[in-house]
Amino acid sequence: VKVVLRIALGIIAAIGGFVDIGDVVFNTQAGAQFGYELLWAVPIGVVGITVYAEMSGRVAAVTRRPVFDVIRTRLGLPTGLVVLVASLFVNVLTLSAEIGGVALVLQLFFDAPFTLFALLGALGMVTIIWFTPFEGLERLFGYLGLALFVFVAAALHEHPDWHSVGGGFVPEAKSSTLYWYFVVGLIAAALMPYEVYFYSSGAVEERWTPNDLLVNRLNAVVGYGIGGLLSLGLMVAAAQMFAPAGVVPDHLGTVPLLAQIPYGEAGLVLALLGMLFAIGGAAVDASFAAAYSIAQFAGWEWGKYRRPSGAPRFTLAWLVFFALDLGILMTGIDPLELTEYSVVLSVVALPLTYIPVLLIARDRTFMGEHANGPVARVLGWLYMVILVVVAVAAIPLLLATNAGGG
Amino acid sequence: VRCVVQIVVLAACLLCAGCGPLDRGELSRGVETLSAVAAESQLVADGVAQDRTRATYTRVHARTLAEDAAHEAEKLADASVAPGIERQRDRAVAIAQRLDDTIGTMETHPGDERAGVQVHKELTGIADDLDQLGQRLVQRL
């Protein structure tokens, strides 16, 4: 039981980071529009985030330095400032989208104006964060978000054609820009920088030491593995139920139909609950990631394990981010559009986020015997190349496809 | 300065690229959007007809889908059309309005199984009409 509870950090980071509003929509749209053809992009994202989360957790456990501390040290103040501004910009978009997602799910449960639920949702999350310790947050959102497994069950219930599913894991070179937009989106959504800011800071919050490196590895592999499985479940279910019917899922409310079709009302409720807690967990991730980044960059006291009076500027930072993002939502902007932009724009910041992690994780003067071994080194550099290619392609594809609108 | 002028001209061209009259391809895409709304609405109506859903969910989601149909109807009705496709445009607008009204029935009666059956039937007819219209547009592309 202890081991299961200790891998909660990876699960919330994965549920919140992997299966946030963007992923729920991106994976469902990919399955509905391309069937099984884009399945291969999911494991590429899963392995990438696992590699870098493991590295950032290891660095945090060995050096007690979270990612933003490392970025500042390795890249210097001016470049670090550029990364900070870029990541805060993306975090603000992401947090708005997640609060909007929570409001949309609450609306599907209770039918009241969106703005009211945005306000209640944000207040609810602030209250929960204020009164719940870090480990409690992980468990609440991480474990209740596992209700999303109803989509995996739904995919299996519909008896997929395993031969076609297997074929979907083989990449194809296609000329469609929309296809490549989805490839970039799926990989980027898996590797959103806020996930590692949250994960590595969480490792410091939980006071990991080199003795916790096994827990770190389990967290990264199991947590993001679960996230990947949920993504695949959504895509396969959409390929089976939406693609043949010609449904184009442009709304968050379309997604629960995937669970309702095989399991009726119970499936619908489970899907909505899973989405509520997964997207709520992502809001917690994103708000903390923003506050962690700014506090670590500026050298403030930070951490949820401290009382608010022990880290007042950190506490004020995440409260301000919630207020700012609520304000953005109140302008009437569509949370799903925000998500698509935040996912694709975050790609540009990916190499700058991950290169310092890679450099410090291989540095024996910092890491001693825990520096990257040959496997981590090869995978780390391989993914750096992939990240650069994806970063270069992201904006042209966003413009060429009208943000996926064709 | 020359470079800046070239960029501004290019940007203006890009901005104006979608400003002409509605052509056959754009109308076809509008019909595809309506078909997708009709298909999704059929899934929702199926849940109502079989009493396998929640009334609140149906009401909220049906409202969203009806708004999509109404929005597409307005968009098509407001656009100036290329010569030769006026009739098809008017037909698409009429179907979009029918779609909006039919989905609206679910919003009003989200827990009524008989209404669900009736809506499903009407949506099947609308989907067929959209399919025929779409095929005619594609054939002449």
Contacts between the chains, C-beta under 8 A, distances in Angstrom:
chain1	res1	chain2	res2	distance
A	107	B	60	5.6
A	108	B	56	7.1
A	108	B	57	5.2
A	108	B	60	5.2
A	108	B	61	6.7
A	109	B	56	6.4
A	109	B	57	7.6
A	110	B	56	6.4
A	111	B	56	4.8
A	111	B	59	5.8
A	111	B	60	5.2
A	241	B	43	8.0
A	245	B	39	4.8
A	245	B	40	7.8
A	245	B	42	7.4
A	245	B	43	6.6
A	246	B	35	5.9
A	246	B	36	5.9
A	246	B	39	4.4
A	247	B	36	6.0
A	247	B	39	4.9
A	247	B	40	4.6
A	247	B	43	6.8
A	248	B	33	7.6
A	248	B	36	4.0
A	248	B	40	7.8
A	249	B	40	7.7
A	250	B	68	7.7
A	251	B	61	7.4
A	251	B	64	5.5
A	251	B	65	8.0
A	253	B	57	7.5
A	253	B	60	6.7
A	253	B	61	4.3
A	253	B	64	5.9
A	254	B	40	6.1
A	254	B	61	7.6
A	256	B	57	7.2
A	257	B	40	7.5
A	257	B	43	5.3
A	257	B	44	7.1
A	257	B	47	7.6
A	260	B	47	5.7
A	260	B	52	6.6
A	260	B	53	5.8
A	261	B	43	6.8
A	261	B	47	7.8
A	264	B	47	7.7
A	264	B	50	7.7
A	264	B	52	3.6
A	264	B	53	7.3
A	265	B	52	6.0
A	265	B	53	6.0
A	265	B	54	5.8
A	268	B	47	7.9
A	268	B	53	6.0
A	268	B	54	6.0
A	268	B	57	6.2
A	269	B	54	7.2
A	272	B	57	7.5
A	406	B	29	7.4
